[in-house]
Amino acid sequence: MYVMERKKILVVDDEPDIVELVTYNLRKEGFDVSSAVDGTDALARIRKEKFDFVILDLMLPGIQGIEICRIMRSDPLMKNIPIIMLTAKGEEVDKILGLEMGADDYITKPFSPRELLARIKTVMRRTSEERAEETIVRIGKLAINKETYSVTKDDRPLELSSTEFRLLLYLVERKGRVFSRDQLLDGVWKDEAFVEPRTVDVHIRRLRTQIEDDPANPKYVKTKRGIGYYVDSEA
């Protein structure tokens, strides 16, 4: 049975009923929960306090949730905090936008507390596993540090989310092999039941904007049309 450490979660939503529902259920599971009802207050608290997880509504008074996500992913002190986005709409564009800004997952309102808890636990399980002893994997201009979960290009730090880092490392350590979307879901996202194949495409696209000189003509993460993705063994 998976035993979870006591983690500190920030719930950010301007709907009191949702905040109350989520807070109650998370505390019942043993989490230390705080809340914020607008984006400005939320960002200030994330910068000041140490949170292990952020549940972030897309539409907020003050600073929008998407902008908070973007700011967090560009800040070395906040970029590795897992984020689940809450969206009031079921439209594809909202979900993809959240992922492109670096969110680890999304959930559409209305949602069940059980589903949200399952997603939180899955993301936490992925990000809190014991890290292997320090190893630097180099490919081309890239240096991948497996212990610090960091990547540099020409000694310049890149701003990858934890999911993008795992995806890159998975492909680099298996360079030359082509993986379908389903295989990448199994290898990178593992037992998370709620991730859909299109999620892989979104993260590949975002990853390329970070590591490639020309994302439209990738040197590292390439596409095998009709099959999947791979890292060129001669990169």
WOTAUR-V729530 format. One record per residue. N is the residue number from 1. PHI is phi as a letter, one per 20 degrees, with the letter a starting at -180 (* if undefined). Layout:
N:PHI / N:PHI
This chain:
1:* / 2:f / 3:d / 4:e / 5:f / 6:f / 7:d / 8:d / 9:d / 10:d / 11:d / 12:d / 13:a / 14:e / 15:d / 16:g / 17:f / 18:f / 19:g / 20:f / 21:f / 22:f / 23:f / 24:g / 25:f / 26:f / 27:f / 28:f / 29:e / 30:n / 31:e / 32:e / 33:d / 34:c / 35:b / 36:b / 37:d / 38:b / 39:f / 40:f / 41:f / 42:f / 43:f / 44:f / 45:f / 46:f / 47:f / 48:e / 49:d / 50:d / 51:d / 52:e / 53:a / 54:c / 55:d / 56:c / 57:f / 58:f / 59:d / 60:c / 61:f / 62:m / 63:e / 64:f / 65:g / 66:f / 67:f / 68:f / 69:f / 70:f / 71:f / 72:f / 73:f / 74:e / 75:d / 76:g / 77:e / 78:c / 79:f / 80:e / 81:f / 82:f / 83:c / 84:d / 85:e / 86:d / 87:d / 88:e / 89:d / 90:d / 91:f / 92:g / 93:f / 94:f / 95:f / 96:f / 97:f / 98:f / 99:f / 100:f / 101:e / 102:o / 103:f / 104:e / 105:a / 106:b / 107:b / 108:e / 109:f / 110:f / 111:c / 112:e / 113:g / 114:f / 115:f / 116:f / 117:f / 118:f / 119:f / 120:f / 121:f / 122:f / 123:f / 124:f / 125:f / 126:f / 127:e / 128:d / 129:f / 130:f / 131:e / 132:f / 133:f / 134:g / 135:b / 136:d / 137:d / 138:d / 139:b / 140:l / 141:e / 142:e / 143:c / 144:d / 145:e / 146:f / 147:e / 148:e / 149:l / 150:c / 151:c / 152:c / 153:c / 154:l / 155:m / 156:d / 157:f / 158:d / 159:d / 160:e / 161:f / 162:f / 163:f / 164:f / 165:f / 166:f / 167:f / 168:f / 169:f / 170:g / 171:f / 172:f / 173:f / 174:c / 175:g / 176:n / 177:e / 178:e / 179:d / 180:f / 181:g / 182:f / 183:f / 184:f / 185:f / 186:f / 187:e / 188:d / 189:e / 190:l / 191:e / 192:f / 193:e / 194:d / 195:e / 196:d / 197:g / 198:f / 199:g / 200:f / 201:f / 202:f / 203:f / 204:f / 205:f / 206:f / 207:f / 208:f / 209:f / 210:e / 211:d / 212:e / 213:f / 214:c / 215:g / 216:f / 217:c / 218:f / 219:e / 220:e / 221:e / 222:d / 223:d / 224:e / 225:g / 226:n / 227:c / 228:r / 229:c / 230:b / 231:d / 232:g / 233:f / 234:d / 235:f
